[in-house]
């Protein structure tokens, strides 16, 4: 994992979960093992030298990586170095289904809590102990949730982040989480994690709920409200919330619930000012008027709106971009925008089509970033023309 030296948006919270999974498994296997979290963010990617972080006299028995796509090349570089030194290396997370299994000692796919015996087998194989038949339990896991490792991030984040659910039931063709369902994080885990976040970041009162479509499960809203009330009574802290959701969920009753949660900003996927472009993504938008009526309703309830715009969708044409620029100019005095260049993430219909049609031009994953030039050739206009539109959309959105 690498992050800019001058600050980051949010702490990499999955490390807390991975550390808790490790502590749970070590307890279940009755091992006496120390766990270290190694932060690789102290130097830019291009200057990174594994020798500076991993001393031969202090190498661990096992290193576990869970990289994002953009950090995969760094992960492979470090893994090769460590394996040459004779230590074991495991990889999981979003890249696990893509990697060459011969480049790692262990490859774990899926979510650990859903396939805990396989995770246990990795640890037991490293330490040559018998793998017991144990099912995962959140009650054991809860004891090991801690953000103590993240104290050095205190002055480097602008908000805290938390999930009440994983997955998404929607079918947007550009999203790697499409149709993954909705798994609710148990109430006690959410409450424990918020308590630990407050303990580590006592002055931070902005909380981003990372659920992809907050509100699709009413239970999550109900229990989050209970947790926030408890924290307010116990620690005298009132969090200001940012949530992301789908425009189709916006209604007055839903907004009433969000106001009780102290939601200050709603982030929504606008994607494009062109209805035609959005419909190609299998995303509901009957008309521009339909979308704008929901934005008007949010603003009427004194909640801010952040609209996500994607530039570089494979099938977009020039008129789609002109429509986006026109729509941004219409709304930029009332809402603000997050701009992303399109990245064809694995396991999405758009990625499969681009790969099948041999349109991906750059397989250097460190370049698969939302702010860089497209790594593929679009179907209707050139990559260079898309870059011009990206800069124009960026210019219009910040004026």
C-alpha positions in Angstrom: 0.0 0.0 0.0 1.3 3.4 -0.9 -0.3 6.8 0.0 0.8 10.4 -0.7 3.3 11.8 1.8 1.2 15.0 2.2 -1.9 13.3 3.4 -4.7 10.8 2.5 -8.4 10.9 2.3 -9.0 8.0 4.7 -7.2 5.3 6.6 -7.0 1.9 5.0 -9.5 0.3 7.3 -9.3 -3.2 5.8 -6.0 -3.5 7.6 -7.9 -3.4 10.9 -10.1 -6.3 9.7 -7.2 -8.3 8.4 -5.3 -7.9 11.6 -8.4 -9.0 13.6 -8.8 -12.0 11.3 -5.2 -12.9 12.0 -5.5 -12.5 15.7 -8.6 -14.6 15.7 -7.0 -17.4 13.7 -3.9 -17.4 15.9 -6.0 -17.7 19.0 -8.0 -20.5 17.4 -4.8 -22.4 16.5 -3.3 -21.8 19.9 -0.2 -20.2 18.5 2.2 -17.7 20.0 2.8 -15.4 17.1 3.4 -11.6 16.8 1.6 -9.5 14.2 3.2 -6.4 12.6 1.5 -3.9 10.3 4.1 -2.5 7.9 3.3 0.8 6.3 4.8 1.2 2.9 3.8 4.8 2.4 6.9 6.5 3.4 8.4 6.7 -0.1 6.8 7.3 -3.6 6.2 4.1 -5.5 8.9 4.8 -8.1 11.6 5.1 -5.3 10.5 2.1 -3.3 13.2 -0.3 -2.2 12.1 -3.4 -0.4 15.6 -3.7 1.3 14.8 -0.6 3.3 11.7 -2.1 4.8 12.6 -5.8 5.2 15.8 -6.5 7.0 17.0 -10.1 6.7 17.4 -10.6 10.4 13.8 -9.5 11.1 11.9 -11.2 8.4 8.5 -12.7 9.4 7.3 -16.2 8.7 4.4 -15.0 6.6 3.5 -11.8 4.8 -0.1 -11.1 3.7 -1.0 -8.7 1.0 -4.5 -7.4 0.1 -3.7 -4.8 -2.6 -5.8 -2.6 -4.8 -5.3 -2.9 -8.5 -3.1 0.2 -8.7 -0.8 -1.3 -6.0 -0.5 -4.7 -7.5 2.9 -4.1 -9.3 4.3 -2.9 -5.9 2.9 -6.0 -4.2 4.5 -8.3 -6.8 7.8 -6.5 -6.4 7.8 -6.9 -2.7 6.6 -10.5 -2.9 9.3 -11.5 -5.3 11.9 -10.0 -2.9 10.5 -11.7 0.2 10.3 -15.1 -1.5 13.9 -14.9 -2.6 14.7 -14.4 1.1 12.9 -17.7 1.8 9.8 -16.4 3.6 6.1 -17.2 2.7 3.8 -14.8 0.9 0.0 -14.8 0.7 -2.3 -12.6 -1.3 -6.1 -12.0 -1.0 -8.5 -9.2 -1.8 -9.7 -7.9 -5.2 -6.7 -9.0 -7.1 -6.6 -12.6 -5.9 -8.7 -14.0 -8.8 -6.3 -12.4 -11.3 -2.8 -13.3 -10.0 -0.5 -16.0 -11.2 -0.7 -18.5 -8.3 2.9 -19.5 -9.0 4.1 -16.1 -7.9 2.7 -16.5 -4.4 2.8 -19.3 -1.8 -0.9 -18.8 -1.0 -3.8 -17.2 -2.8 -7.0 -16.6 -0.9 -10.1 -15.7 -2.8 -13.4 -14.4 -1.4 -14.2 -13.0 2.1 -12.4 -14.5 5.1 -15.5 -14.7 7.3 -17.3 -16.7 4.6 -14.4 -19.1 4.0 -12.6 -19.2 7.4 -11.4 -22.8 7.3 -9.3 -22.0 4.2 -7.8 -19.0 5.9 -7.0 -21.1 8.9 -5.3 -23.7 6.7 -2.8 -21.0 5.4 -1.7 -20.1 8.9 -1.6 -23.7 10.1 0.5 -24.7 7.0 3.1 -22.0 7.7 3.5 -23.2 11.3 3.0 -26.9 10.6 0.1 -27.4 13.0 -3.1 -29.4 12.5 -6.0 -27.3 11.1 -9.0 -27.7 13.4 -12.6 -27.6 12.2 -13.6 -24.2 13.4 -16.3 -22.0 11.9 -15.9 -18.2 12.0 -17.5 -16.3 14.8 -18.0 -12.5 14.9 -18.0 -12.7 18.7 -14.4 -14.0 18.7 -13.5 -11.5 16.0 -14.9 -8.5 17.8 -12.3 -8.8 20.6 -9.5 -8.1 18.2 -10.8 -5.0 16.5 -8.4 -2.1 17.2 -7.1 1.0 15.4 -4.0 1.3 17.6 -1.8 0.6 14.6 -3.2 3.7 12.8 -2.2 6.4 15.2 0.3 7.9 12.8 -2.6 8.7 10.5 -4.2 11.1 13.0 -3.2 14.3 11.2 -3.4 12.8 7.7 -7.1 12.0 7.2 -10.0 14.3 6.5 -12.7 11.8 7.6 -13.3 8.4 9.1 -14.8 5.6 7.2 -17.1 2.7 8.2 -19.2 0.1 6.5 -22.6 -1.2 7.7 -23.0 -3.6 4.8 -20.9 -5.1 2.0 -21.9 -5.6 -1.6 -24.5 -4.1 -3.9 -27.7 -5.6 -5.4 -27.6 -3.3 -8.5 -26.5 -4.2 -12.0 -24.3 -1.2 -13.2 -22.0 -2.7 -15.9 -18.9 -0.6 -15.0 -18.9 -1.6 -11.3 -16.9 -4.6 -10.0 -19.3 -5.0 -7.0 -22.4 -5.4 -9.3 -25.0 -8.0 -8.1 -22.8 -9.0 -5.2 -25.8 -9.0 -2.8 -25.9 -7.2 0.5 -24.3 -8.6 3.6 -25.0 -6.7 6.8 -22.1 -6.1 9.2 -23.3 -7.2 12.7 -24.4 -4.4 14.9 -21.9 -5.2 17.7 -19.0 -5.1 15.1 -20.1 -1.7 13.8 -20.4 -0.3 17.3 -17.0 -1.7 18.4 -15.3 -0.3 15.3 -16.8 3.1 15.9 -15.6 3.1 19.5 -12.1 2.1 18.4 -12.1 4.8 15.8 -13.1 7.4 18.3 -10.4 6.2 20.7 -7.8 6.6 18.1 -9.2 9.8 16.4 -11.0 11.6 19.2 -11.1 15.0 17.4 -12.5 13.6 14.1 -16.3 14.0 13.8 -16.8 13.4 10.0 -17.9 9.9 9.2 -18.2 8.5 5.7 -20.4 5.4 5.5 -18.8 3.3 2.7 -21.8 1.2 1.8 -22.1 1.3 -2.0 -25.9 1.9 -1.8 -26.8 3.0 1.7 -30.5 2.5 2.3 -31.1 -0.7 0.4 -31.4 -2.4 3.8 -33.6 -0.6 6.3 -32.2 -2.6 9.2 -28.8 -1.0 8.7 -30.3 2.5 9.0 -32.1 1.5 12.2 -29.2 0.0 14.0 -26.8 2.8 12.8 -29.1 5.3 14.4 -29.0 3.4 17.7 -25.2 3.2 17.6 -24.8 6.9 17.0 -27.1 7.8 19.8 -25.2 5.5 22.2 -21.9 7.1 21.1 -23.3 10.6 21.6 -24.4 9.7 25.1 -21.2 7.9 26.0 -18.5 10.1 24.4 -20.4 13.3 23.8 -19.5 13.2 20.1 -22.0 13.8 17.3 -20.8 12.6 13.9 -21.6 14.4 10.7 -22.3 11.7 8.1 -21.5 11.4 4.4 -23.4 8.6 2.7 -23.5 7.3 -0.9 -26.6 6.0 -2.4 -28.6 5.6 -5.7 -30.9 8.3 -6.9 -33.8 5.8 -7.2 -33.8 5.5 -3.4 -34.4 9.2 -2.8 -37.7 10.0 -1.3 -39.0 12.3 1.5 -39.3 9.4 4.0 -35.8 8.3 3.2 -34.4 11.8 3.6 -36.2 12.1 7.0 -34.3 9.0 8.1 -31.0 10.5 6.9 -31.6 13.7 8.8 -32.1 11.7 12.0 -28.7 10.2 11.3 -27.2 13.7 10.9 -26.3 13.1 7.2 -24.8 16.3 5.8 -23.9 15.1 2.3 -25.3 12.5 -0.1 -22.9 11.2 -2.7 -24.6 9.9 -5.9 -23.4 8.4 -9.1 -24.4 10.9 -11.8 -21.8 9.3 -14.2 -22.9 11.4 -17.2 -25.1 14.3 -18.2 -26.3 12.1 -21.0 -29.3 9.9 -20.3 -28.3 7.6 -23.2 -24.8 7.1 -21.7 -26.3 6.2 -18.3 -28.8 3.7 -19.8 -25.9 1.9 -21.5 -24.6 1.2 -18.0 -27.7 -0.7 -17.0 -28.4 2.1 -14.5 -31.8 3.5 -13.9 -32.4 7.0 -15.1 -35.7 7.5 -16.9 -34.9 11.2 -17.8 -32.8 14.1 -16.8 -35.9 15.6 -15.1 -36.3 12.5 -13.0 -32.7 12.9 -11.7 -33.0 16.6 -11.1 -36.2 16.3 -9.2 -34.4 14.1 -6.7 -31.5 16.5 -6.4 -34.0 19.3 -5.8 -35.6 17.3 -3.0 -32.3 16.6 -1.3 -31.3 20.3 -1.4 -34.7 21.3 -0.1 -33.9 19.1 3.0 -30.7 21.1 3.6 -28.5 18.2 2.7 -25.6 18.7 0.3 -25.1 16.7 -2.9 -21.8 15.4 -4.4 -22.2 14.0 -7.9 -19.7 11.4 -9.3 -18.9 11.9 -12.9 -17.1 9.3 -15.0 -15.2 10.4 -18.2 -14.0 7.7 -20.6 -16.8 5.2 -20.7 -16.0 2.9 -23.7 -19.2 3.7 -25.7 -19.5 7.4 -25.1 -19.6 9.8 -28.0 -18.8 13.5 -28.3 -22.4 14.5 -27.7 -22.4 12.5 -24.4 -19.5 14.7 -23.2 -21.1 17.9 -24.4 -24.2 16.8 -22.4 -22.1 16.3 -19.3 -20.4 19.7 -19.6 -23.8 21.4 -20.1 -25.2 19.5 -17.1 -22.3 20.4 -14.9 -22.5 24.1 -15.9 -26.2 24.0 -14.9 -25.6 22.5 -11.5 -22.1 23.6 -10.3 -23.4 26.5 -8.2 -25.7 24.1 -6.3 -23.8 20.8 -5.9 -20.1 19.7 -6.2 -18.6 17.0 -8.3 -16.1 14.2 -8.0 -14.5 13.4 -11.3 -13.1 10.0 -12.3 -11.5 8.7 -15.4 -13.0 5.3 -16.3 -10.9 2.3 -15.3 -12.1 -1.1 -16.6 -12.1 -3.1 -13.4 -11.9 -6.9 -13.6 -15.0 -9.0 -13.5 -17.2 -6.3 -15.1 -19.0 -6.7 -18.5 -17.2 -3.6 -19.8 -13.8 -5.1 -19.0 -14.6 -8.4 -20.5 -15.7 -6.7 -23.8 -12.7 -4.5 -24.0 -10.4 -7.5 -23.4 -12.2 -9.7 -25.9 -12.0 -6.9 -28.5 -8.3 -6.4 -27.8 -8.8 -2.7 -27.0 -6.7 -2.5 -23.8 -3.4 -0.8 -24.6 -1.7 -0.5 -21.3 -1.3 -3.5 -18.9 0.8 -1.6 -16.4 -1.6 -1.6 -13.4 0.1 1.4 -11.7 -1.4 3.4 -14.6 -4.9 2.0 -14.0 -5.9 5.1 -12.1 -9.0 7.4 -12.3 -6.8 10.5 -13.0 -4.5 9.2 -15.7 -4.9 8.6 -19.4 -7.2 5.8 -20.4 -5.6 2.4 -20.6 -7.8 1.3 -23.5 -9.0 2.6 -26.8 -12.7 3.7 -26.7 -15.1 2.6 -29.4 -16.2 5.9 -30.8 -13.5 8.5 -30.1 -9.7 8.5 -29.5 -8.0 8.2 -26.1 -6.4 11.6 -26.7 -9.8 13.2 -27.4 -11.2 11.7 -24.2 -8.2 13.2 -22.3 -9.2 16.6 -23.7 -12.8 16.1 -22.5 -11.5 15.0 -19.1 -9.5 18.2 -18.7 -12.5 20.3 -19.9 -14.9 18.6 -17.6 -12.4 19.1 -14.7 -12.1 22.8 -15.6 -15.8 23.3 -15.8 -16.5 21.5 -12.5 -14.1 23.6 -10.5 -14.9 27.1 -11.9 
